Amino acid sequence: MRFVHAGCGINALSSLQNHANSIYCRNCVGLISVAHQAIWRLSSVSNHRIKTMPASN
């Protein structure tokens, strides 16, 4: 049987950094997604208002 000891070497620190970067990227993508949804909703509401406004003569 072979055991591998994960010490606090360069590989362990690199793994932690990669994990932190992964979380950061997921958060950024989440924020971009929320902003995109908000913009899409605002544009669809304003388009709906323009189409349903009575024509003024």
PDB file of N, CA, C and O in Angstrom:
ATOM      1  N   MET A   1       0.834  -1.176   0.000  1.00  0.00           N
ATOM      2  CA  MET A   1       0.000   0.000   0.000  1.00  0.00           C
ATOM      3  C   MET A   1       0.885   1.246   0.000  1.00  0.00           C
ATOM      4  O   MET A   1       1.908   1.292   0.683  1.00  0.00           O
ATOM      5  N   ARG A   2       0.489   2.236  -0.757  1.00  0.00           N
ATOM      6  CA  ARG A   2       1.297   3.445  -0.859  1.00  0.00           C
ATOM      7  C   ARG A   2       0.501   4.644  -0.360  1.00  0.00           C
ATOM      8  O   ARG A   2      -0.651   4.830  -0.752  1.00  0.00           O
ATOM      9  N   PHE A   3       1.093   5.442   0.483  1.00  0.00           N
ATOM     10  CA  PHE A   3       0.434   6.637   1.015  1.00  0.00           C
ATOM     11  C   PHE A   3       1.138   7.869   0.466  1.00  0.00           C
ATOM     12  O   PHE A   3       2.365   7.903   0.365  1.00  0.00           O
ATOM     13  N   VAL A   4       0.374   8.849   0.124  1.00  0.00           N
ATOM     14  CA  VAL A   4       0.952  10.106  -0.355  1.00  0.00           C
ATOM     15  C   VAL A   4       0.625  11.166   0.671  1.00  0.00           C
ATOM     16  O   VAL A   4      -0.537  11.382   1.015  1.00  0.00           O
ATOM     17  N   HIS A   5       1.660  11.824   1.156  1.00  0.00           N
ATOM     18  CA  HIS A   5       1.470  12.878   2.154  1.00  0.00           C
ATOM     19  C   HIS A   5       1.404  14.220   1.441  1.00  0.00           C
ATOM     20  O   HIS A   5       2.345  14.606   0.747  1.00  0.00           O
ATOM     21  N   ALA A   6       0.306  14.921   1.609  1.00  0.00           N
ATOM     22  CA  ALA A   6       0.172  16.246   0.996  1.00  0.00           C
ATOM     23  C   ALA A   6       0.699  17.280   1.970  1.00  0.00           C
ATOM     24  O   ALA A   6       0.007  17.681   2.905  1.00  0.00           O
ATOM     25  N   GLY A   7       1.898  17.696   1.748  1.00  0.00           N
ATOM     26  CA  GLY A   7       2.506  18.695   2.627  1.00  0.00           C
ATOM     27  C   GLY A   7       2.178  20.091   2.156  1.00  0.00           C
ATOM     28  O   GLY A   7       1.389  20.286   1.232  1.00  0.00           O
ATOM     29  N   CYS A   8       2.798  21.060   2.806  1.00  0.00           N
ATOM     30  CA  CYS A   8       2.548  22.453   2.442  1.00  0.00           C
ATOM     31  C   CYS A   8       3.662  22.923   1.514  1.00  0.00           C
ATOM     32  O   CYS A   8       4.366  23.887   1.812  1.00  0.00           O
ATOM     33  N   GLY A   9       3.811  22.239   0.401  1.00  0.00           N
ATOM     34  CA  GLY A   9       4.836  22.593  -0.567  1.00  0.00           C
ATOM     35  C   GLY A   9       4.266  23.476  -1.653  1.00  0.00           C
ATOM     36  O   GLY A   9       3.162  24.007  -1.526  1.00  0.00           O
ATOM     37  N   ILE A  10       5.025  23.627  -2.718  1.00  0.00           N
ATOM     38  CA  ILE A  10       4.596  24.474  -3.834  1.00  0.00           C
ATOM     39  C   ILE A  10       3.321  23.931  -4.462  1.00  0.00           C
ATOM     40  O   ILE A  10       2.425  24.703  -4.802  1.00  0.00           O
ATOM     41  N   ASN A  11       3.225  22.621  -4.621  1.00  0.00           N
ATOM     42  CA  ASN A  11       2.028  22.034  -5.237  1.00  0.00           C
ATOM     43  C   ASN A  11       0.785  22.300  -4.401  1.00  0.00           C
ATOM     44  O   ASN A  11      -0.277  22.606  -4.943  1.00  0.00           O
ATOM     45  N   ALA A  12       0.915  22.183  -3.078  1.00  0.00           N
ATOM     46  CA  ALA A  12      -0.239  22.422  -2.208  1.00  0.00           C
ATOM     47  C   ALA A  12      -0.666  23.882  -2.295  1.00  0.00           C
ATOM     48  O   ALA A  12      -1.860  24.173  -2.373  1.00  0.00           O
ATOM     49  N   LEU A  13       0.291  24.797  -2.281  1.00  0.00           N
ATOM     50  CA  LEU A  13      -0.044  26.222  -2.366  1.00  0.00           C
ATOM     51  C   LEU A  13      -0.628  26.567  -3.729  1.00  0.00           C
ATOM     52  O   LEU A  13      -1.555  27.370  -3.827  1.00  0.00           O
ATOM     53  N   SER A  14      -0.091  25.965  -4.768  1.00  0.00           N
ATOM     54  CA  SER A  14      -0.610  26.195  -6.111  1.00  0.00           C
ATOM     55  C   SER A  14      -2.053  25.718  -6.208  1.00  0.00           C
ATOM     56  O   SER A  14      -2.891  26.368  -6.834  1.00  0.00           O
ATOM     57  N   SER A  15      -2.333  24.587  -5.588  1.00  0.00           N
ATOM     58  CA  SER A  15      -3.691  24.049  -5.588  1.00  0.00           C
ATOM     59  C   SER A  15      -4.649  24.995  -4.870  1.00  0.00           C
ATOM     60  O   SER A  15      -5.767  25.222  -5.331  1.00  0.00           O
ATOM     61  N   LEU A  16      -4.205  25.546  -3.735  1.00  0.00           N
ATOM     62  CA  LEU A  16      -5.047  26.494  -2.995  1.00  0.00           C
ATOM     63  C   LEU A  16      -5.287  27.756  -3.813  1.00  0.00           C
ATOM     64  O   LEU A  16      -6.398  28.286  -3.828  1.00  0.00           O
ATOM     65  N   GLN A  17      -4.251  28.238  -4.492  1.00  0.00           N
ATOM     66  CA  GLN A  17      -4.385  29.433  -5.326  1.00  0.00           C
ATOM     67  C   GLN A  17      -5.344  29.173  -6.479  1.00  0.00           C
ATOM     68  O   GLN A  17      -6.173  30.024  -6.803  1.00  0.00           O
ATOM     69  N   ASN A  18      -5.238  28.014  -7.094  1.00  0.00           N
ATOM     70  CA  ASN A  18      -6.149  27.664  -8.187  1.00  0.00           C
ATOM     71  C   ASN A  18      -7.585  27.603  -7.697  1.00  0.00           C
ATOM     72  O   ASN A  18      -8.501  28.038  -8.395  1.00  0.00           O
ATOM     73  N   HIS A  19      -7.787  27.062  -6.494  1.00  0.00           N
ATOM     74  CA  HIS A  19      -9.128  26.978  -5.920  1.00  0.00           C
ATOM     75  C   HIS A  19      -9.675  28.383  -5.671  1.00  0.00           C
ATOM     76  O   HIS A  19     -10.836  28.661  -5.972  1.00  0.00           O
ATOM     77  N   ALA A  20      -8.836  29.271  -5.119  1.00  0.00           N
ATOM     78  CA  ALA A  20      -9.266  30.648  -4.861  1.00  0.00           C
ATOM     79  C   ALA A  20      -9.605  31.354  -6.171  1.00  0.00           C
ATOM     80  O   ALA A  20     -10.603  32.071  -6.247  1.00  0.00           O
ATOM     81  N   ASN A  21      -8.789  31.158  -7.196  1.00  0.00           N
ATOM     82  CA  ASN A  21      -9.056  31.770  -8.503  1.00  0.00           C
ATOM     83  C   ASN A  21     -10.352  31.239  -9.096  1.00  0.00           C
ATOM     84  O   ASN A  21     -11.107  31.983  -9.722  1.00  0.00           O
ATOM     85  N   SER A  22     -10.604  29.956  -8.898  1.00  0.00           N
ATOM     86  CA  SER A  22     -11.820  29.342  -9.416  1.00  0.00           C
ATOM     87  C   SER A  22     -13.058  29.958  -8.761  1.00  0.00           C
ATOM     88  O   SER A  22     -14.044  30.252  -9.437  1.00  0.00           O
ATOM     89  N   ILE A  23     -12.998  30.151  -7.444  1.00  0.00           N
ATOM     90  CA  ILE A  23     -14.122  30.771  -6.723  1.00  0.00           C
ATOM     91  C   ILE A  23     -14.324  32.198  -7.219  1.00  0.00           C
ATOM     92  O   ILE A  23     -15.456  32.622  -7.450  1.00  0.00           O
ATOM     93  N   TYR A  24     -13.220  32.946  -7.385  1.00  0.00           N
ATOM     94  CA  TYR A  24     -13.297  34.330  -7.854  1.00  0.00           C
ATOM     95  C   TYR A  24     -13.938  34.393  -9.237  1.00  0.00           C
ATOM     96  O   TYR A  24     -14.798  35.239  -9.483  1.00  0.00           O
ATOM     97  N   CYS A  25     -13.527  33.509 -10.138  1.00  0.00           N
ATOM     98  CA  CYS A  25     -14.085  33.494 -11.493  1.00  0.00           C
ATOM     99  C   CYS A  25     -15.570  33.161 -11.478  1.00  0.00           C
ATOM    100  O   CYS A  25     -16.354  33.755 -12.218  1.00  0.00           O
ATOM    101  N   ARG A  26     -15.957  32.203 -10.627  1.00  0.00           N
ATOM    102  CA  ARG A  26     -17.383  31.850 -10.537  1.00  0.00           C
ATOM    103  C   ARG A  26     -18.184  33.042 -10.044  1.00  0.00           C
ATOM    104  O   ARG A  26     -19.285  33.294 -10.532  1.00  0.00           O
ATOM    105  N   ASN A  27     -17.633  33.793  -9.063  1.00  0.00           N
ATOM    106  CA  ASN A  27     -18.342  34.964  -8.553  1.00  0.00           C
ATOM    107  C   ASN A  27     -18.475  36.027  -9.633  1.00  0.00           C
ATOM    108  O   ASN A  27     -19.530  36.647  -9.766  1.00  0.00           O
ATOM    109  N   CYS A  28     -17.402  36.248 -10.414  1.00  0.00           N
ATOM    110  CA  CYS A  28     -17.454  37.241 -11.495  1.00  0.00           C
ATOM    111  C   CYS A  28     -18.479  36.841 -12.540  1.00  0.00           C
ATOM    112  O   CYS A  28     -19.260  37.676 -12.997  1.00  0.00           O
ATOM    113  N   VAL A  29     -18.483  35.588 -12.916  1.00  0.00           N
ATOM    114  CA  VAL A  29     -19.446  35.106 -13.910  1.00  0.00           C
ATOM    115  C   VAL A  29     -20.857  35.261 -13.374  1.00  0.00           C
ATOM    116  O   VAL A  29     -21.768  35.618 -14.120  1.00  0.00           O
ATOM    117  N   GLY A  30     -21.048  34.994 -12.079  1.00  0.00           N
ATOM    118  CA  GLY A  30     -22.362  35.155 -11.463  1.00  0.00           C
ATOM    119  C   GLY A  30     -22.829  36.596 -11.507  1.00  0.00           C
ATOM    120  O   GLY A  30     -23.992  36.865 -11.809  1.00  0.00           O
ATOM    121  N   LEU A  31     -21.922  37.535 -11.207  1.00  0.00           N
ATOM    122  CA  LEU A  31     -22.281  38.952 -11.230  1.00  0.00           C
ATOM    123  C   LEU A  31     -22.600  39.418 -12.645  1.00  0.00           C
ATOM    124  O   LEU A  31     -23.537  40.190 -12.853  1.00  0.00           O
ATOM    125  N   ILE A  32     -21.829  38.954 -13.607  1.00  0.00           N
ATOM    126  CA  ILE A  32     -22.091  39.320 -15.000  1.00  0.00           C
ATOM    127  C   ILE A  32     -23.445  38.778 -15.434  1.00  0.00           C
ATOM    128  O   ILE A  32     -24.189  39.450 -16.147  1.00  0.00           O
ATOM    129  N   SER A  33     -23.763  37.563 -15.003  1.00  0.00           N
ATOM    130  CA  SER A  33     -25.044  36.960 -15.353  1.00  0.00           C
ATOM    131  C   SER A  33     -26.203  37.752 -14.757  1.00  0.00           C
ATOM    132  O   SER A  33     -27.207  37.989 -15.429  1.00  0.00           O
ATOM    133  N   VAL A  34     -26.066  38.161 -13.499  1.00  0.00           N
ATOM    134  CA  VAL A  34     -27.119  38.943 -12.841  1.00  0.00           C
ATOM    135  C   VAL A  34     -27.293  40.279 -13.549  1.00  0.00           C
ATOM    136  O   VAL A  34     -28.419  40.712 -13.793  1.00  0.00           O
ATOM    137  N   ALA A  35     -26.180  40.936 -13.881  1.00  0.00           N
ATOM    138  CA  ALA A  35     -26.255  42.224 -14.576  1.00  0.00           C
ATOM    139  C   ALA A  35     -26.900  42.056 -15.950  1.00  0.00           C
ATOM    140  O   ALA A  35     -27.707  42.887 -16.365  1.00  0.00           O
ATOM    141  N   HIS A  36     -26.550  40.997 -16.644  1.00  0.00           N
ATOM    142  CA  HIS A  36     -27.124  40.747 -17.973  1.00  0.00           C
ATOM    143  C   HIS A  36     -28.625  40.533 -17.870  1.00  0.00           C
ATOM    144  O   HIS A  36     -29.384  41.048 -18.691  1.00  0.00           O
ATOM    145  N   GLN A  37     -29.058  39.777 -16.866  1.00  0.00           N
ATOM    146  CA  GLN A  37     -30.494  39.537 -16.689  1.00  0.00           C
ATOM    147  C   GLN A  37     -31.221  40.836 -16.377  1.00  0.00           C
ATOM    148  O   GLN A  37     -32.321  41.070 -16.878  1.00  0.00           O
ATOM    149  N   ALA A  38     -30.608  41.688 -15.547  1.00  0.00           N
ATOM    150  CA  ALA A  38     -31.241  42.959 -15.187  1.00  0.00           C
ATOM    151  C   ALA A  38     -31.381  43.852 -16.417  1.00  0.00           C
ATOM    152  O   ALA A  38     -32.427  44.468 -16.620  1.00  0.00           O
ATOM    153  N   ILE A  39     -30.338  43.925 -17.232  1.00  0.00           N
ATOM    154  CA  ILE A  39     -30.389  44.746 -18.448  1.00  0.00           C
ATOM    155  C   ILE A  39     -31.445  44.203 -19.401  1.00  0.00           C
ATOM    156  O   ILE A  39     -32.202  44.972 -19.993  1.00  0.00           O
ATOM    157  N   TRP A  40     -31.500  42.878 -19.554  1.00  0.00           N
ATOM    158  CA  TRP A  40     -32.478  42.270 -20.447  1.00  0.00           C
ATOM    159  C   TRP A  40     -33.898  42.579 -19.976  1.00  0.00           C
ATOM    160  O   TRP A  40     -34.772  42.895 -20.784  1.00  0.00           O
ATOM    161  N   ARG A  41     -34.121  42.486 -18.661  1.00  0.00           N
ATOM    162  CA  ARG A  41     -35.467  42.761 -18.133  1.00  0.00           C
ATOM    163  C   ARG A  41     -35.845  44.221 -18.330  1.00  0.00           C
ATOM    164  O   ARG A  41     -36.975  44.528 -18.709  1.00  0.00           O
ATOM    165  N   LEU A  42     -34.892  45.130 -18.071  1.00  0.00           N
ATOM    166  CA  LEU A  42     -35.181  46.551 -18.259  1.00  0.00           C
ATOM    167  C   LEU A  42     -35.495  46.862 -19.719  1.00  0.00           C
ATOM    168  O   LEU A  42     -36.416  47.626 -20.008  1.00  0.00           O
ATOM    169  N   SER A  43     -34.743  46.280 -20.626  1.00  0.00           N
ATOM    170  CA  SER A  43     -34.993  46.558 -22.042  1.00  0.00           C
ATOM    171  C   SER A  43     -36.324  45.961 -22.483  1.00  0.00           C
ATOM    172  O   SER A  43     -37.015  46.553 -23.312  1.00  0.00           O
ATOM    173  N   SER A  44     -36.693  44.813 -21.951  1.00  0.00           N
ATOM    174  CA  SER A  44     -37.971  44.222 -22.358  1.00  0.00           C
ATOM    175  C   SER A  44     -39.137  45.022 -21.780  1.00  0.00           C
ATOM    176  O   SER A  44     -40.181  45.131 -22.422  1.00  0.00           O
ATOM    177  N   VAL A  45     -38.976  45.586 -20.576  1.00  0.00           N
ATOM    178  CA  VAL A  45     -40.032  46.417 -19.982  1.00  0.00           C
ATOM    179  C   VAL A  45     -40.178  47.702 -20.782  1.00  0.00           C
ATOM    180  O   VAL A  45     -41.299  48.110 -21.086  1.00  0.00           O
ATOM    181  N   SER A  46     -39.065  48.353 -21.131  1.00  0.00           N
ATOM    182  CA  SER A  46     -39.160  49.607 -21.882  1.00  0.00           C
ATOM    183  C   SER A  46     -39.715  49.361 -23.281  1.00  0.00           C
ATOM    184  O   SER A  46     -40.472  50.190 -23.785  1.00  0.00           O
ATOM    185  N   ASN A  47     -39.366  48.256 -23.919  1.00  0.00           N
ATOM    186  CA  ASN A  47     -39.932  47.927 -25.233  1.00  0.00           C
ATOM    187  C   ASN A  47     -41.425  47.680 -25.126  1.00  0.00           C
ATOM    188  O   ASN A  47     -42.178  48.078 -26.015  1.00  0.00           O
ATOM    189  N   HIS A  48     -41.866  47.038 -24.065  1.00  0.00           N
ATOM    190  CA  HIS A  48     -43.286  46.767 -23.861  1.00  0.00           C
ATOM    191  C   HIS A  48     -44.039  48.081 -23.673  1.00  0.00           C
ATOM    192  O   HIS A  48     -45.134  48.247 -24.209  1.00  0.00           O
ATOM    193  N   ARG A  49     -43.466  49.007 -22.921  1.00  0.00           N
ATOM    194  CA  ARG A  49     -44.132  50.294 -22.689  1.00  0.00           C
ATOM    195  C   ARG A  49     -44.255  51.087 -23.983  1.00  0.00           C
ATOM    196  O   ARG A  49     -45.281  51.719 -24.233  1.00  0.00           O
ATOM    197  N   ILE A  50     -43.221  51.056 -24.796  1.00  0.00           N
ATOM    198  CA  ILE A  50     -43.260  51.797 -26.062  1.00  0.00           C
ATOM    199  C   ILE A  50     -44.350  51.229 -26.969  1.00  0.00           C
ATOM    200  O   ILE A  50     -45.068  51.989 -27.620  1.00  0.00           O
ATOM    201  N   LYS A  51     -44.480  49.916 -27.018  1.00  0.00           N
ATOM    202  CA  LYS A  51     -45.468  49.281 -27.891  1.00  0.00           C
ATOM    203  C   LYS A  51     -46.895  49.501 -27.404  1.00  0.00           C
ATOM    204  O   LYS A  51     -47.821  49.542 -28.213  1.00  0.00           O
ATOM    205  N   THR A  52     -47.089  49.644 -26.076  1.00  0.00           N
ATOM    206  CA  THR A  52     -48.449  49.736 -25.545  1.00  0.00           C
ATOM    207  C   THR A  52     -48.888  51.167 -25.276  1.00  0.00           C
ATOM    208  O   THR A  52     -50.031  51.384 -24.873  1.00  0.00           O
ATOM    209  N   MET A  53     -48.020  52.151 -25.486  1.00  0.00           N
ATOM    210  CA  MET A  53     -48.417  53.543 -25.257  1.00  0.00           C
ATOM    211  C   MET A  53     -49.371  53.981 -26.363  1.00  0.00           C
ATOM    212  O   MET A  53     -49.146  53.679 -27.535  1.00  0.00           O
ATOM    213  N   PRO A  54     -50.432  54.690 -25.996  1.00  0.00           N
ATOM    214  CA  PRO A  54     -51.364  55.161 -27.032  1.00  0.00           C
ATOM    215  C   PRO A  54     -50.693  56.229 -27.896  1.00  0.00           C
ATOM    216  O   PRO A  54     -49.892  57.028 -27.411  1.00  0.00           O
ATOM    217  N   ALA A  55     -51.030  56.225 -29.152  1.00  0.00           N
ATOM    218  CA  ALA A  55     -50.468  57.214 -30.076  1.00  0.00           C
ATOM    219  C   ALA A  55     -51.109  58.563 -29.808  1.00  0.00           C
ATOM    220  O   ALA A  55     -52.331  58.661 -29.691  1.00  0.00           O
ATOM    221  N   SER A  56     -50.296  59.596 -29.712  1.00  0.00           N
ATOM    222  CA  SER A  56     -50.845  60.942 -29.482  1.00  0.00           C
ATOM    223  C   SER A  56     -50.919  61.676 -30.815  1.00  0.00           C
ATOM    224  O   SER A  56     -49.959  61.681 -31.585  1.00  0.00           O
ATOM    225  N   ASN A  57     -52.062  62.292 -31.080  1.00  0.00           N
ATOM    226  CA  ASN A  57     -52.269  63.011 -32.352  1.00  0.00           C
ATOM    227  C   ASN A  57     -52.244  64.488 -32.138  1.00  0.00           C
ATOM    228  O   ASN A  57     -52.400  65.252 -33.091  1.00  0.00           O
TER     229      ASN A  57
END
